[in-house]
Amino acid sequence: GCVLVVSVIEQLAQWHNSTVKAAMERLCNYIPGKYQIICHMLCCIDKEMNADVVCHSLKLCKRDPGQPLCHLYPPPKVSWFSAFLKATDCGSFMGFSSVCAFPLLANLCEKIKYVIRNKLPFEDFDGDKFSTFPTLRGYHWRGRDCDDKNATVYPGRRPDNWDVKSDSNCNGIWGVDPKDGIPYEEKFCKGADSQGVVLLGDSAGAHFHIPPEWMTVTQMSAKSFANLPMAFTDEFDWPQFSEITGFLNSTIGGWTDSLYLRLRSRNRCNHRDLQNISQNGIMYFPTNMTVYLSFSLARNQLLDNPAIVIYATIGNDVCNGNRDTLAHMTTPKEMLSNVVQALRYLDSRLPNGSHVILTGLVDGRFLWDNLHDRFHPLGQLNRDITYSQIYSFLDCLQVSPCSGWLTPNETLRNLTSEVSLDEDATGQPSCMEGLPVCPSAEEWQKMGGEPWQLIEPVDGFHPSQIAGALGTSITWQKALREWPQVLGKENPFNEQIEAIFKDQGGH
């Protein structure tokens, strides 16, 4: 992260023909106020010190004994050692752990760690795991609570007395039709097979995304960073646009199409019934699966509607940052144990009529094949940084999102895909329909697109917004053909429900 920020400052100076100090001030003016500390820390940059030197001097980048000195750029003209010494006056960064040492902040930090670890809302006054606040695991991740002072009111529950007096399930349908005295919920939703969507996923399911405009200086402005606070408090994930639980119009390229939106369109009674329980870097080991779900899943077997649960760890069980990456991959035996344990737990928690859909692991060779020789956003200005260089830099730091696929070693890429296929719990080929890899690439090329556009441009690893929308379309067509009973029937009262929403000033 430090190397990226310093690189952007240096490129801003080049693009605007200014000093580094002026470029830093320009970037700070772009960034929203309380986040400006990020750039003010970098006071010590000068033209003899590239981003690698600066970040090592700030002690944001450090290495263990015996680890190579990782760098993205060639060493500066002056010796590395003298440049490093020159930078030692910059001091070191006071990180999250140091800030949390202050007594007044200790409790707040512990709460933030707790909600992130357990995928729970930071602001949840009634403790029902739903919130009226968008980020910090709020309603970008789960349906929006409509009464955060009442733990019996939340999205997904079966209506209380047909919601004659209030909206107990937050789907916007409540009250009584004055023409015939029948509650609207009973009239429109009884027998409609109402059901929610729950995703158990990794960073692809959470929809990890770093906007490329944050590091493309030729397009950079204050508008580029307007969404920084939201992205930061959503852990740089965008579940509100994702292919399973997305519900807002995308602002990050492409369009939003999701399983939740398709089910909601099929039956408006499903409004707000969504949960995205995904985590960047998650691997489902048997020791923590039950604990993970018991804290995070919000579904009462007796009181709530059934749910469609998508179990989608599509890459992280073979992706790790270890030097000996093959030795640290989840084995097929472990994968089977994980899946069976998860299914048993879900069977004990989900209401009758629920379904679980397992997705396979992807074939990540698609990533290297389509990106390695292209210029990364950071290399667009000077045509100097390719994805291959980014992959090697991250691998050296042992923070690569997938060292088995993001590597020039073709043998290792092939072996990683073999493990991925062996682990696939569904027994289907790794290029799964409905996952944004091979089938989506074919569909996208038919539409005139390029395969590389299906990959996140900054990390070069995750599916892009376009890939997610294409994946939804393919998955939905497959589901209509093969699993019509899973999707529930189409509600004949959808238009009347929409009219009620509009009359009440809702949407």
MOUR-V213455 format. One record per residue. N is the residue number from 1. RES is the residue in three letters. D_FIRST is the distance of its C-alpha to the first C-alpha in Angstrom with 2 decimals. Layout:
# MOUR-V213455
N|RES|D_FIRST + N|RES|D_FIRST
This chain:
# MOUR-V213455
1|GLY|0.00 + 2|CYS|3.79 + 3|VAL|5.47 + 4|LEU|5.15 + 5|VAL|6.32 + 6|VAL|8.74 + 7|SER|9.87 + 8|VAL|10.78 + 9|ILE|12.66 + 10|GLU|14.48 + 11|GLN|15.45 + 12|LEU|16.68 + 13|ALA|18.83 + 14|GLN|20.20 + 15|TRP|20.93 + 16|HIS|22.65 + 17|ASN|24.17 + 18|SER|23.13 + 19|THR|21.97 + 20|VAL|18.37 + 21|LYS|19.35 + 22|ALA|20.78 + 23|ALA|17.76 + 24|MET|15.62 + 25|GLU|18.45 + 26|ARG|18.54 + 27|LEU|14.96 + 28|CYS|15.76 + 29|ASN|18.92 + 30|TYR|17.28 + 31|ILE|15.19 + 32|PRO|17.53 + 33|GLY|18.99 + 34|LYS|17.78 + 35|TYR|14.07 + 36|GLN|14.62 + 37|ILE|13.94 + 38|ILE|10.20 + 39|CYS|11.49 + 40|HIS|14.63 + 41|MET|13.05 + 42|LEU|12.41 + 43|CYS|16.17 + 44|CYS|16.74 + 45|ILE|15.60 + 46|ASP|18.66 + 47|LYS|19.73 + 48|GLU|20.37 + 49|MET|16.86 + 50|ASN|14.24 + 51|ALA|10.45 + 52|ASP|10.93 + 53|VAL|13.63 + 54|VAL|12.11 + 55|CYS|9.23 + 56|HIS|12.00 + 57|SER|14.27 + 58|LEU|12.36 + 59|LYS|12.51 + 60|LEU|8.95 + 61|CYS|9.43 + 62|LYS|12.94 + 63|ARG|15.43 + 64|ASP|18.62 + 65|PRO|21.96 + 66|GLY|22.80 + 67|GLN|19.34 + 68|PRO|18.70 + 69|LEU|16.46 + 70|CYS|13.66 + 71|HIS|12.77 + 72|LEU|11.97 + 73|TYR|14.51 + 74|PRO|18.05 + 75|PRO|18.75 + 76|PRO|19.82 + 77|LYS|23.57 + 78|VAL|24.13 + 79|SER|23.83 + 80|TRP|20.55 + 81|PHE|22.30 + 82|SER|23.60 + 83|ALA|20.37 + 84|PHE|18.75 + 85|LEU|21.79 + 86|LYS|21.65 + 87|ALA|18.22 + 88|THR|19.34 + 89|ASP|20.63 + 90|CYS|17.26 + 91|GLY|17.43 + 92|SER|14.96 + 93|PHE|12.75 + 94|MET|14.90 + 95|GLY|13.06 + 96|PHE|14.57 + 97|SER|17.19 + 98|SER|18.41 + 99|VAL|18.80 + 100|CYS|20.73 + 101|ALA|23.13 + 102|PHE|24.80 + 103|PRO|27.98 + 104|LEU|27.77 + 105|LEU|24.36 + 106|ALA|25.03 + 107|ASN|26.88 + 108|LEU|24.42 + 109|CYS|21.52 + 110|GLU|23.84 + 111|LYS|24.73 + 112|ILE|21.18 + 113|LYS|20.59 + 114|TYR|23.99 + 115|VAL|23.58 + 116|ILE|20.24 + 117|ARG|21.77 + 118|ASN|24.96 + 119|LYS|23.76 + 120|LEU|26.06 + 121|PRO|26.18 + 122|PHE|25.28 + 123|GLU|28.19 + 124|ASP|31.19 + 125|PHE|34.35 + 126|ASP|36.77 + 127|GLY|34.73 + 128|ASP|35.34 + 129|LYS|31.64 + 130|PHE|31.64 + 131|SER|30.43 + 132|THR|31.10 + 133|PHE|27.52 + 134|PRO|25.12 + 135|THR|21.73 + 136|LEU|20.90 + 137|ARG|22.75 + 138|GLY|25.48 + 139|TYR|27.44 + 140|HIS|24.63 + 141|TRP|24.98 + 142|ARG|28.74 + 143|GLY|31.71 + 144|ARG|32.16 + 145|ASP|34.56 + 146|CYS|37.60 + 147|ASP|38.83 + 148|ASP|36.37 + 149|LYS|39.32 + 150|ASN|41.16 + 151|ALA|39.91 + 152|THR|42.47 + 153|VAL|40.94 + 154|TYR|37.90 + 155|PRO|37.11 + 156|GLY|38.76 + 157|ARG|41.79 + 158|ARG|45.29 + 159|PRO|46.96 + 160|ASP|48.96 + 161|ASN|52.55 + 162|TRP|51.34 + 163|ASP|49.43 + 164|VAL|52.62 + 165|LYS|51.46 + 166|SER|47.65 + 167|ASP|44.67 + 168|SER|43.89 + 169|ASN|41.46 + 170|CYS|39.61 + 171|ASN|40.53 + 172|GLY|42.29 + 173|ILE|45.76 + 174|TRP|48.27 + 175|GLY|51.70 + 176|VAL|55.10 + 177|ASP|56.55 + 178|PRO|59.48 + 179|LYS|61.43 + 180|ASP|61.96 + 181|GLY|60.49 + 182|ILE|58.05 + 183|PRO|54.51 + 184|TYR|51.96 + 185|GLU|49.80 + 186|GLU|52.88 + 187|LYS|54.02 + 188|PHE|50.76 + 189|CYS|48.90 + 190|LYS|51.64 + 191|GLY|51.62 + 192|ALA|48.64 + 193|ASP|46.58 + 194|SER|43.74 + 195|GLN|40.62 + 196|GLY|36.92 + 197|VAL|33.81 + 198|VAL|31.58 + 199|LEU|28.57 + 200|LEU|27.52 + 201|GLY|24.39 + 202|ASP|20.95 + 203|SER|17.76 + 204|ALA|19.88 + 205|GLY|22.41 + 206|ALA|20.01 + 207|HIS|18.87 + 208|PHE|15.08 + 209|HIS|13.88 + 210|ILE|11.07 + 211|PRO|13.35 + 212|PRO|13.50 + 213|GLU|14.90 + 214|TRP|11.66 + 215|MET|11.08 + 216|THR|14.80 + 217|VAL|16.19 + 218|THR|19.75 + 219|GLN|19.69 + 220|MET|17.54 + 221|SER|19.37 + 222|ALA|19.43 + 223|LYS|20.43 + 224|SER|17.16 + 225|PHE|15.43 + 226|ALA|18.57 + 227|ASN|17.36 + 228|LEU|14.11 + 229|PRO|16.11 + 230|MET|17.66 + 231|ALA|14.62 + 232|PHE|13.00 + 233|THR|16.41 + 234|ASP|16.90 + 235|GLU|13.91 + 236|PHE|12.60 + 237|ASP|15.98 + 238|TRP|18.89 + 239|PRO|22.03 + 240|GLN|24.22 + 241|PHE|23.96 + 242|SER|24.02 + 243|GLU|26.89 + 244|ILE|28.46 + 245|THR|28.12 + 246|GLY|27.14 + 247|PHE|29.47 + 248|LEU|28.08 + 249|ASN|28.16 + 250|SER|24.85 + 251|THR|22.84 + 252|ILE|20.17 + 253|GLY|22.49 + 254|GLY|25.60 + 255|TRP|27.72 + 256|THR|27.94 + 257|ASP|30.45 + 258|SER|30.49 + 259|LEU|32.91 + 260|TYR|33.17 + 261|LEU|34.14 + 262|ARG|36.66 + 263|LEU|38.23 + 264|ARG|38.34 + 265|SER|40.01 + 266|ARG|42.47 + 267|ASN|43.25 + 268|ARG|42.30 + 269|CYS|43.15 + 270|ASN|39.76 + 271|HIS|37.99 + 272|ARG|34.89 + 273|ASP|35.44 + 274|LEU|31.97 + 275|GLN|29.53 + 276|ASN|26.14 + 277|ILE|25.51 + 278|SER|22.41 + 279|GLN|19.43 + 280|ASN|16.17 + 281|GLY|17.02 + 282|ILE|20.64 + 283|MET|23.37 + 284|TYR|26.89 + 285|PHE|28.54 + 286|PRO|32.14 + 287|THR|31.61 + 288|ASN|29.30 + 289|MET|30.33 + 290|THR|33.20 + 291|VAL|31.36 + 292|TYR|28.40 + 293|LEU|30.87 + 294|SER|33.25 + 295|PHE|30.70 + 296|SER|29.13 + 297|LEU|31.91 + 298|ALA|34.05 + 299|ARG|37.32 + 300|ASN|40.80 + 301|GLN|43.17 + 302|LEU|46.22 + 303|LEU|45.08 + 304|ASP|42.52 + 305|ASN|42.67 + 306|PRO|41.80 + 307|ALA|38.32 + 308|ILE|36.89 + 309|VAL|34.14 + 310|ILE|31.72 + 311|TYR|30.52 + 312|ALA|27.59 + 313|THR|25.33 + 314|ILE|25.07 + 315|GLY|22.82 + 316|ASN|21.20 + 317|ASP|24.44 + 318|VAL|24.10 + 319|CYS|20.32 + 320|ASN|18.74 + 321|GLY|16.59 + 322|ASN|19.72 + 323|ARG|21.18 + 324|ASP|24.47 + 325|THR|23.16 + 326|LEU|26.70 + 327|ALA|27.98 + 328|HIS|25.48 + 329|MET|26.13 + 330|THR|28.27 + 331|THR|31.86 + 332|PRO|34.19 + 333|LYS|36.25 + 334|GLU|33.32 + 335|MET|32.29 + 336|LEU|35.89 + 337|SER|36.07 + 338|ASN|32.93 + 339|VAL|34.32 + 340|VAL|37.81 + 341|GLN|36.66 + 342|ALA|34.63 + 343|LEU|37.67 + 344|ARG|40.02 + 345|TYR|37.98 + 346|LEU|37.64 + 347|ASP|41.38 + 348|SER|42.05 + 349|ARG|39.97 + 350|LEU|40.25 + 351|PRO|43.35 + 352|ASN|45.96 + 353|GLY|45.39 + 354|SER|41.63 + 355|HIS|40.10 + 356|VAL|37.18 + 357|ILE|35.75 + 358|LEU|33.96 + 359|THR|31.61 + 360|GLY|31.09 + 361|LEU|28.07 + 362|VAL|26.92 + 363|ASP|27.33 + 364|GLY|23.85 + 365|ARG|25.37 + 366|PHE|25.26 + 367|LEU|21.52 + 368|TRP|21.91 + 369|ASP|25.26 + 370|ASN|24.11 + 371|LEU|20.70 + 372|HIS|20.47 + 373|ASP|22.11 + 374|ARG|20.71 + 375|PHE|18.25 + 376|HIS|14.75 + 377|PRO|14.09 + 378|LEU|12.09 + 379|GLY|15.38 + 380|GLN|17.83 + 381|LEU|18.74 + 382|ASN|19.68 + 383|ARG|20.23 + 384|ASP|18.39 + 385|ILE|15.53 + 386|THR|16.98 + 387|TYR|15.84 + 388|SER|17.61 + 389|GLN|15.38 + 390|ILE|12.16 + 391|TYR|14.12 + 392|SER|15.31 + 393|PHE|12.04 + 394|LEU|10.82 + 395|ASP|14.43 + 396|CYS|14.65 + 397|LEU|11.93 + 398|GLN|13.98 + 399|VAL|11.34 + 400|SER|12.88 + 401|PRO|14.05 + 402|CYS|17.40 + 403|SER|18.27 + 404|GLY|21.85 + 405|TRP|21.47 + 406|LEU|18.46 + 407|THR|20.33 + 408|PRO|22.90 + 409|ASN|25.33 + 410|GLU|27.68 + 411|THR|29.68 + 412|LEU|26.76 + 413|ARG|25.87 + 414|ASN|29.53 + 415|LEU|29.88 + 416|THR|26.95 + 417|SER|28.71 + 418|GLU|31.95 + 419|VAL|30.59 + 420|SER|29.18 + 421|LEU|32.65 + 422|ASP|34.39 + 423|GLU|32.37 + 424|ASP|32.96 + 425|ALA|34.91 + 426|THR|36.67 + 427|GLY|38.23 + 428|GLN|37.29 + 429|PRO|35.56 + 430|SER|31.76 + 431|CYS|31.68 + 432|MET|32.55 + 433|GLU|34.06 + 434|GLY|32.03 + 435|LEU|28.68 + 436|PRO|26.61 + 437|VAL|27.23 + 438|CYS|30.58 + 439|PRO|32.95 + 440|SER|30.54 + 441|ALA|29.91 + 442|GLU|33.68 + 443|GLU|34.19 + 444|TRP|31.50 + 445|GLN|33.04 + 446|LYS|36.41 + 447|MET|35.07 + 448|GLY|33.98 + 449|GLY|30.25 + 450|GLU|28.15 + 451|PRO|26.72 + 452|TRP|23.16 + 453|GLN|23.12 + 454|LEU|23.27 + 455|ILE|19.76 + 456|GLU|16.52 + 457|PRO|15.39 + 458|VAL|11.57 + 459|ASP|11.46 + 460|GLY|14.96 + 461|PHE|16.27 + 462|HIS|17.43 + 463|PRO|20.55 + 464|SER|20.32 + 465|GLN|22.39 + 466|ILE|25.24 + 467|ALA|25.28 + 468|GLY|25.53 + 469|ALA|28.42 + 470|LEU|30.19 + 471|GLY|29.81 + 472|THR|31.43 + 473|SER|34.27 + 474|ILE|35.03 + 475|THR|34.84 + 476|TRP|37.13 + 477|GLN|39.72 + 478|LYS|39.74 + 479|ALA|40.17 + 480|LEU|43.03 + 481|ARG|44.77 + 482|GLU|44.29 + 483|TRP|43.52 + 484|PRO|45.36 + 485|GLN|46.46 + 486|VAL|42.85 + 487|LEU|42.01 + 488|GLY|45.03 + 489|LYS|47.54 + 490|GLU|46.98 + 491|ASN|48.07 + 492|PRO|51.03 + 493|PHE|50.43 + 494|ASN|47.00 + 495|GLU|48.42 + 496|GLN|50.31 + 497|ILE|47.26 + 498|GLU|45.34 + 499|ALA|48.33 + 500|ILE|48.28 + 501|PHE|44.58 + 502|LYS|45.40 + 503|ASP|48.48 + 504|GLN|46.45 + 505|GLY|43.85 + 506|GLY|41.20 + 507|HIS|39.29
